[in-house]
Amino acid sequence: MLTDKVRKILQSGAVPNILVIGDLMIDHYIIGDATRLSPEAPVPIVNVKNEFTTPGGAANVGQNLLALGAKVSLAGITGDDADAERLTTILRAEGINAEGIFKDSTRPTTTKTRVMAGSHQLVRVDREVTNPLNEDLQRRFLEGIKTNIGQADIVVLSDYNKGLFSEGLAQQLIEEAGRMGKKVVIDPKGLNYGKYKGAFIIKPNRKELAEAAKTEKITNIDELQQAARVIIKQTGAEYIVVTLSEQGMVIISELAYKLLPVKATSVFDVTGAGDTVLAAMAYFMAQGLNVEEACELANHAAAIVIRQTGSAVTTVDEILEDIEVRNSKH
C-alpha cells in the first residue's frame, strides 16, 4: 500500500536534497477594509490593516519542498535592491540554501503586490523586467550552480517566464544535469517548449499544453494525449503530467496515459497549487517512488492546499492523513 511505503521512507529518516532553479519573486499583500469610494475617481479607498511579504514563484516551490521535509537549495536571479535582501533573509531564516541566488542590478526583484479588501482582490501591481539575462551573467550563473546540481537528488526548473530561462541557458542547465545523471522536472511557461529538450517530466496545465502544442482547445482525453505527444516528440520528455485544476491530473508517456481524478472536496483557491504539485512530485521521486506514485501523492497535496486561501503548503503527514480519511469513506 502506498501509505505504508511512504511511512517506511519517513521512518528511515531519509532527507532528499532538491535543487530548485527558477524565477524568484516576492508576493506582497496589502490587506484592509474598503467601505467607501474615493472622491477623486470611482475606485475604493482601502484602509490598510495589515501588510506582509512571502516568497513567490520558484521560492514558493522551495517553501513547499521544505514543508515536505526536503533539504532545499534555490538558484535564480533577483535585482540588487531591498526586496532582494528581504527575500534572501526570509529564505535563509527558513533554512533554504540561497547560495545560488545571483543579483542583476539592471532589473528589479520581481514583486507582485496584491491589494485586498477582506478576501477580495482589488488590484495587483507588478514590478518586473522579463528580458533574458546578459551573456556574462548567464555564464556566471551556470558556473556558480554546478556544485548544487551535483549535490542534488533531483533538479526542478520553475519557469515563470521572467527572463531566467532563455533557450540557451535552459538547455545548458538540462544538459549539465543530464551529464551528472540527475532527473529534471519542469513547470513550463510560454510557447517554446523546445528549450526543455531533455527533461524527464514537463508539467503544464491544460491551457498551457494547448497553447504550446498549438491546438485550438483540449476538451477530452484524446485531444489531451495528442497535444502531449506533440510535446513529447518536440522535447523527448519521458512524461507529460497535465494538471486539470478541479478535475485532477493526467500522466502521459509515449505509450500510455493514466487519469488521476481530483481529490479536493471543496475548492477555495487554486493559487500556488501548481507549485505544490511540482514540489510533491519532485520530493516523492527523490525518495525513490515511481512517477505514478509520486503523482498520486502530489494530487492529494494539491487537494489539501486548494482548500486553503492563498499560496499554502502541506506536509507528508497531512497527505497520508488525507489519503487514509478518503479510503475510510470508500
C-alpha positions as CSV (number, residue, x, y, z in Angstrom):
1,M,0.0,0.0,0.0
2,L,1.3,3.5,-0.9
3,T,0.8,5.0,2.6
4,D,2.8,2.1,4.2
5,K,5.6,2.7,1.6
6,V,5.7,6.4,2.4
7,R,5.6,5.7,6.2
8,K,8.6,3.4,5.8
9,I,10.5,6.2,4.0
10,L,9.7,8.6,6.7
11,Q,10.8,6.2,9.4
12,S,14.1,5.7,7.6
13,G,14.8,9.4,8.1
14,A,15.9,9.9,4.5
15,V,16.1,13.6,3.6
16,P,16.4,14.3,-0.2
17,N,18.4,17.2,-1.4
18,I,16.5,19.1,-4.1
19,L,17.7,22.0,-6.2
20,V,15.1,24.4,-7.5
21,I,16.2,26.7,-10.3
22,G,13.7,29.3,-11.3
23,D,12.2,32.8,-11.4
24,L,12.2,34.2,-7.9
25,M,9.6,36.6,-6.7
26,I,8.1,38.3,-3.7
27,D,4.4,38.2,-3.1
28,H,3.5,41.4,-1.3
29,Y,0.0,41.6,0.3
30,I,-1.7,44.8,1.5
31,I,-4.9,44.0,3.3
32,G,-7.5,46.3,4.6
33,D,-11.2,47.4,4.6
34,A,-12.9,49.2,1.7
35,T,-16.1,50.8,2.8
36,R,-16.3,53.9,0.6
37,L,-15.3,55.2,-2.8
38,S,-12.7,57.8,-3.5
39,P,-14.0,61.3,-4.3
40,E,-11.1,61.6,-6.8
41,A,-12.1,58.6,-9.0
42,P,-14.6,55.8,-9.0
43,V,-12.3,53.5,-7.0
44,P,-12.5,52.0,-3.5
45,I,-10.4,53.5,-0.7
46,V,-8.5,50.8,1.2
47,N,-7.8,51.5,4.8
48,V,-4.7,49.3,5.5
49,K,-4.9,47.0,8.4
50,N,-2.1,44.5,7.6
51,E,0.8,44.1,5.2
52,F,3.2,41.2,4.7
53,T,5.5,39.6,2.1
54,T,6.1,36.0,1.3
55,P,8.5,34.3,-1.2
56,G,6.8,33.7,-4.5
57,G,7.5,31.9,-7.9
58,A,10.3,29.4,-7.6
59,A,10.8,30.4,-4.0
60,N,7.3,29.2,-3.2
61,V,8.2,25.8,-4.7
62,G,11.2,25.8,-2.4
63,Q,8.9,26.5,0.6
64,N,6.6,23.7,-0.4
65,L,9.6,21.3,-0.6
66,L,10.8,22.5,2.8
67,A,7.4,21.8,4.4
68,L,7.5,18.2,2.9
69,G,10.9,17.7,4.7
70,A,13.4,18.2,1.9
71,K,16.8,19.9,2.1
72,V,16.4,22.7,-0.4
73,S,18.8,24.8,-2.5
74,L,17.4,27.7,-4.5
75,A,19.0,29.2,-7.6
76,G,17.8,32.2,-9.5
77,I,18.2,36.0,-10.1
78,T,17.0,38.9,-8.1
79,G,17.6,42.6,-8.5
80,D,20.2,44.4,-6.4
81,D,17.6,46.0,-4.1
82,A,15.9,46.0,-0.7
83,D,13.4,43.4,-2.0
84,A,16.2,41.0,-2.8
85,E,17.6,41.4,0.7
86,R,14.1,40.8,2.1
87,L,13.7,37.6,0.1
88,T,17.1,36.1,0.9
89,T,16.7,37.0,4.6
90,I,13.4,35.1,4.7
91,L,14.8,32.1,2.8
92,R,17.9,31.8,5.0
93,A,15.8,32.1,8.1
94,E,13.8,29.1,6.9
95,G,16.9,27.1,6.3
96,I,17.0,27.2,2.5
97,N,20.4,27.3,0.8
98,A,20.4,30.6,-1.1
99,E,24.0,30.5,-2.4
100,G,22.7,30.0,-6.0
101,I,20.9,33.4,-6.0
102,F,22.7,36.0,-8.1
103,K,21.9,39.7,-8.4
104,D,21.3,41.6,-11.5
105,S,21.5,45.4,-11.0
106,T,19.7,46.1,-14.3
107,R,16.4,44.6,-13.1
108,P,14.2,44.9,-10.0
109,T,13.4,41.9,-7.9
110,T,10.1,40.7,-9.3
111,T,7.4,41.7,-6.9
112,K,3.6,41.2,-7.1
113,T,1.7,43.5,-4.8
114,R,-1.9,42.5,-4.2
115,V,-4.3,45.0,-2.6
116,M,-7.0,43.0,-0.8
117,A,-10.3,44.2,0.8
118,G,-11.0,41.2,3.1
119,S,-10.6,38.2,0.8
120,H,-11.4,40.2,-2.3
121,Q,-8.5,41.3,-4.6
122,L,-8.9,44.8,-5.8
123,V,-5.8,45.3,-7.8
124,R,-2.4,43.7,-8.5
125,V,0.7,45.8,-9.1
126,D,3.7,44.0,-10.8
127,R,7.3,45.2,-10.7
128,E,9.4,43.2,-13.2
129,V,11.8,43.1,-16.1
130,T,11.5,40.0,-18.2
131,N,14.4,40.4,-20.6
132,P,16.9,37.5,-20.8
133,L,20.0,37.8,-18.6
134,N,23.1,39.1,-20.3
135,E,25.6,36.5,-21.5
136,D,28.1,37.2,-18.8
137,L,25.5,36.7,-16.1
138,Q,24.2,33.5,-17.7
139,R,27.8,32.2,-17.8
140,R,28.5,33.1,-14.2
141,F,25.1,31.7,-13.1
142,L,25.7,28.3,-14.8
143,E,29.3,28.1,-13.4
144,G,28.0,29.1,-9.9
145,I,25.4,26.4,-9.5
146,K,27.2,23.4,-11.0
147,T,28.1,22.2,-7.5
148,N,24.4,22.5,-6.4
149,I,23.4,20.4,-9.4
150,G,26.0,17.8,-8.5
151,Q,24.7,17.6,-4.9
152,A,21.0,17.4,-5.8
153,D,19.0,14.2,-5.9
154,I,16.6,15.8,-8.4
155,V,16.6,19.2,-10.2
156,V,13.4,21.3,-10.5
157,L,13.1,24.1,-13.1
158,S,10.3,26.5,-12.1
159,D,9.7,28.8,-15.2
160,Y,7.5,31.9,-14.7
161,N,8.7,33.5,-17.9
162,K,10.5,36.3,-16.1
163,G,13.7,36.0,-18.2
164,L,15.9,33.4,-16.5
165,F,15.2,30.5,-18.9
166,S,16.4,31.7,-22.2
167,E,16.7,28.8,-24.6
168,G,20.5,28.7,-24.3
169,L,20.6,28.7,-20.5
170,A,17.7,26.3,-20.1
171,Q,19.4,23.8,-22.4
172,Q,22.8,24.2,-20.7
173,L,21.2,23.6,-17.3
174,I,19.3,20.5,-18.5
175,E,22.5,19.2,-20.3
176,E,24.6,19.8,-17.1
177,A,22.0,17.9,-15.0
178,G,21.9,15.1,-17.6
179,R,25.7,14.8,-17.5
180,M,25.6,14.4,-13.8
181,G,22.8,11.8,-14.0
182,K,20.1,14.0,-12.5
183,K,16.4,13.9,-13.5
184,V,14.9,17.3,-14.4
185,V,11.3,18.1,-13.6
186,I,9.9,21.3,-15.2
187,D,7.0,23.6,-14.6
188,P,6.8,25.3,-18.0
189,K,5.7,28.7,-19.2
190,G,5.4,30.3,-22.7
191,L,5.1,28.7,-26.1
192,N,8.7,27.5,-26.7
193,Y,8.9,24.0,-25.2
194,G,11.9,23.3,-27.4
195,K,14.1,24.8,-24.7
196,Y,13.0,22.0,-22.3
197,K,14.5,19.3,-24.5
198,G,16.0,16.5,-22.4
199,A,13.7,17.0,-19.4
200,F,12.3,13.9,-17.5
201,I,8.9,15.4,-16.7
202,I,7.2,18.5,-18.0
203,K,4.1,19.6,-16.0
204,P,1.9,22.1,-17.9
205,N,-1.8,22.8,-17.1
206,R,-4.4,22.2,-19.8
207,K,-4.3,25.7,-21.2
208,E,-0.5,25.8,-21.3
209,L,-0.4,22.5,-23.1
210,A,-3.0,23.5,-25.7
211,E,-1.1,26.7,-26.4
212,A,2.3,25.0,-26.6
213,A,1.1,22.2,-28.8
214,K,-0.8,24.8,-31.0
215,T,-4.2,23.1,-30.6
216,E,-7.4,25.1,-30.5
217,K,-8.6,23.6,-27.2
218,I,-8.5,20.4,-25.2
219,T,-11.9,19.1,-24.3
220,N,-11.3,15.3,-23.9
221,I,-8.6,12.8,-23.1
222,D,-7.9,12.0,-26.8
223,E,-7.1,15.7,-27.6
224,L,-5.1,15.8,-24.3
225,Q,-3.0,12.8,-25.4
226,Q,-2.5,14.2,-28.9
227,A,-1.3,17.5,-27.6
228,A,1.0,15.8,-25.0
229,R,2.5,13.6,-27.8
230,V,3.4,16.8,-29.8
231,I,5.4,18.0,-26.8
232,I,7.0,14.5,-26.1
233,K,8.1,14.5,-29.8
234,Q,9.5,18.0,-29.5
235,T,11.3,17.6,-26.2
236,G,12.0,13.9,-25.8
237,A,10.5,14.2,-22.3
238,E,9.6,10.8,-20.7
239,Y,6.4,12.1,-19.2
240,I,4.0,15.0,-19.6
241,V,1.9,15.5,-16.4
242,V,-1.1,17.7,-17.1
243,T,-2.8,19.4,-14.2
244,L,-6.6,19.8,-14.8
245,S,-7.4,22.0,-11.7
246,E,-10.7,20.7,-10.3
247,Q,-10.5,17.5,-12.4
248,G,-7.2,16.2,-11.1
249,M,-4.3,15.3,-13.3
250,V,-3.2,13.1,-16.2
251,I,0.2,11.3,-16.6
252,I,1.1,10.8,-20.3
253,S,4.1,8.9,-21.6
254,E,4.7,7.9,-25.2
255,L,2.8,4.7,-24.8
256,A,0.1,5.2,-22.2
257,Y,-1.8,7.6,-20.1
258,K,-3.4,7.5,-16.6
259,L,-6.0,9.8,-15.2
260,L,-5.8,10.7,-11.5
261,P,-9.2,12.2,-10.6
262,V,-9.2,15.2,-8.3
263,K,-9.1,14.6,-4.5
264,A,-10.5,18.0,-3.4
265,T,-13.9,18.1,-1.7
266,S,-14.2,21.8,-2.0
267,V,-12.1,24.4,-3.8
268,F,-11.4,27.7,-2.2
269,D,-8.3,28.9,-4.1
270,V,-6.0,27.3,-6.7
271,T,-3.2,29.9,-6.1
272,G,0.1,28.1,-5.8
273,A,-1.5,24.6,-6.3
274,G,0.8,24.1,-9.3
275,D,3.8,24.8,-7.1
276,T,2.6,22.3,-4.5
277,V,2.1,19.6,-7.2
278,L,5.6,20.3,-8.6
279,A,7.2,20.1,-5.2
280,A,5.4,16.9,-4.1
281,M,6.3,15.1,-7.4
282,A,9.9,16.0,-7.0
283,Y,10.1,15.2,-3.3
284,F,8.5,11.7,-3.6
285,M,10.5,10.8,-6.7
286,A,13.7,11.9,-4.9
287,Q,12.6,9.5,-2.1
288,G,12.6,6.6,-4.6
289,L,8.9,6.4,-5.5
290,N,7.9,5.9,-9.2
291,V,6.3,8.7,-11.3
292,E,2.8,7.3,-10.8
293,E,3.1,7.0,-7.1
294,A,4.6,10.5,-6.8
295,C,1.8,12.0,-8.9
296,E,-0.9,10.2,-6.8
297,L,0.6,11.8,-3.7
298,A,1.0,15.2,-5.4
299,N,-2.7,15.0,-6.3
300,H,-3.6,14.7,-2.6
301,A,-1.2,17.5,-1.8
302,A,-3.0,19.8,-4.2
303,A,-6.3,18.8,-2.8
304,I,-5.1,20.0,0.7
305,V,-3.8,23.3,-0.4
306,I,-6.7,24.4,-2.6
307,R,-8.9,24.1,0.4
308,Q,-7.0,27.0,1.9
309,T,-6.7,30.6,0.8
310,G,-3.5,32.0,-0.8
311,S,-0.3,30.1,-1.5
312,A,-0.3,27.3,1.1
313,V,2.0,24.4,1.8
314,T,1.3,20.9,3.2
315,T,3.3,18.1,4.9
316,V,3.8,14.4,4.3
317,D,1.8,13.6,7.4
318,E,-1.2,15.7,6.2
319,I,-1.0,13.9,2.8
320,L,-1.1,10.5,4.4
321,E,-4.0,11.5,6.7
322,D,-5.9,12.8,3.6
323,I,-5.4,9.5,1.8
324,E,-6.5,7.5,4.9
325,V,-9.6,9.6,5.6
326,R,-10.7,9.2,2.0
327,N,-10.0,5.5,2.0
328,S,-12.1,5.0,5.1
329,K,-15.0,6.7,3.4
330,H,-15.0,4.3,0.4
